Amino acid sequence: MSVTEDTVRLSRDGRALDIIDQTLLPGRAERVQLRTTEEIWDAIRRLRVRGAPAIGVSAAFGFYLAALNALTEDPEEFWRLCTEAGKYLNSARPTAVNLSWAVRRMQSVLDSMRGESVAAQREALRREANAVYEEDKAVCRRIGENGLTLLEPGMGILTHCNAGRLAAVQLGTATAPIYVGEEKGYGFHVFCDETRPLLQGIRLTSYELTDAGIDTTVICDNMAPTVMRRGMVQAVLVGCDRVAANGDTANKIGTGGVALAARRYGVPFYVCAPSSTIDMETRTGEEIVIEERGGEEITSMWYREPMAPAGVRTFNPSFDVTDAADITAIITEYGIAYPPYEQSLAEIMRRKREENGLSGQSAGIGGHS
């Protein structure tokens, strides 16, 4: 199985979420089908499906599948069951705004149909979930095209964690300019940070890039400053899980250190962010809730025997916040935002509303987008 297949999709029978199980990579590439709200919640929580865009699409399909599995013909009971399922899905992980964004979007459709027949409500939710899925593919393509305008053929590019095909439906976010560039013969050389402690860079990004035939080198996280100092990297591309109104971004732990090193060595640091990750209600990165995970991910997960003494305390935040001052630009599907981000991100969201004919709430002004 090639990772050029959609990472997440609705199954052929339309009754399950069909995903590439990322916990098995790179040793095994397998697809699994998830049919219940509990299975989808667990898959998001345990990172069987991960990456902000893929989580959002999974949540949208999960909401629809909950509607499909709601065994009632009473409209009010149907509304209640779907609403409860949405709240449950939204509790799987706290940091990636796409999760709450997708649930809110599906809930908005449900609310607009409240009181209509269960069949009509189900069909509306199916259409909306499919729209989220199709939009993700288009958004990543546009991020790739916008990001490529900042790059030159033959560049060395550093990326951290996995914001690639496996983090979205198809092209990914941070890797989208790389894939679009590959289509045009740019011949990039990509350095992948291993990304401790869950190793998404070495397990996932290097896997999908080499599968696509892209020149790829894996490095340990603490080697990033060295490749920058030696002039081996001319740009950094990373994804993100949430962008605050001032341009602070939350991404996989270690991203902030990469940004500091890039600033020290004069390497442009670009964040690839779908507009759905821009949270205009969150003023700064200080307000972003950072998920903390179990210490076994550090001490024992990848080892035959524990690599830390029994009983030692651990601290395992899953994300860190990169200050807006350390970000050269934020690449979105509606254009590229530059400092000062308060103005440029607001302009991005204005373009989104204008292009889609949306109200402020739908586009993320006064609500997560």
LINWO-V223840 format. One record per backbone hydrogen bond with DSSP energy under -1.0 kcal/mol. NH is the residue of the N-H (numbers start at 1). CO is the residue of the C=O. Records with the same first field share a line. If there is no record, write none. Layout:
# LINWO-V223840
NH: CO / CO
This chain:
# LINWO-V223840
5: 2
7: 169
9: 18
11: 16
14: 11
17: 34
18: 9
19: 32
20: 7
21: 30
22: 48
24: 21
28: 24
32: 19
34: 17
40: 36
41: 37
42: 38
43: 39
44: 40
45: 41
46: 42
48: 43
49: 43
54: 167
55: 51
56: 52
57: 53
58: 54
59: 55
60: 56
61: 57
62: 58
63: 59
64: 60
65: 61
66: 62
67: 63
68: 64
69: 65
72: 70
78: 74
79: 75
80: 76
81: 77
82: 78
83: 79
84: 80
85: 81
86: 82
87: 83
88: 84
89: 85
90: 86
91: 88
92: 89
97: 241
99: 96
101: 97
102: 98
103: 99
104: 100
105: 101
106: 102
107: 103
108: 104
109: 105
110: 106
111: 107
112: 108
113: 109
114: 111
116: 113
121: 117
122: 118
123: 119
124: 120
125: 121
126: 122
127: 123
128: 124
129: 125
130: 126
131: 127
132: 128
133: 129
134: 130
135: 131
136: 132
137: 133
138: 134
139: 135
140: 136
141: 137
142: 138
143: 139
144: 140
145: 141
146: 142
147: 143
148: 144
150: 147
151: 148
154: 186
155: 152
157: 189
158: 235
159: 191
167: 164
168: 165
173: 163
175: 163
179: 175
180: 176
181: 177
182: 178
183: 179
185: 182
186: 181
189: 155
190: 215
191: 157
192: 217
193: 159
194: 219
199: 195
201: 194
202: 194
203: 199
204: 200
205: 200
206: 201
208: 204
209: 205
210: 206
211: 207
212: 208
213: 210
214: 209
217: 190
219: 192
223: 220
224: 221
227: 223
228: 224
229: 225
230: 226
231: 228
232: 227
234: 156
235: 156
236: 268
237: 158
238: 270
241: 250
242: 250
243: 277
244: 248
245: 282
246: 283
247: 244
249: 322
250: 242
251: 320
253: 318
255: 252
258: 254
259: 255
260: 256
261: 257
262: 258
263: 259
264: 260
265: 261
267: 262
270: 236
271: 329
272: 238
273: 331
277: 274
278: 275
279: 243
282: 279
287: 284
288: 285
293: 316
297: 294
298: 295
299: 295
300: 296
301: 296
303: 300
307: 299
312: 309
318: 291
320: 251
322: 249
326: 323
327: 324
328: 269
329: 269
330: 337
331: 271
332: 335
335: 332
337: 330
344: 340
345: 341
347: 343
348: 344
349: 345
350: 346
351: 347
352: 348
353: 349
354: 350
355: 351
356: 352
357: 353
358: 353
363: 359
365: 360
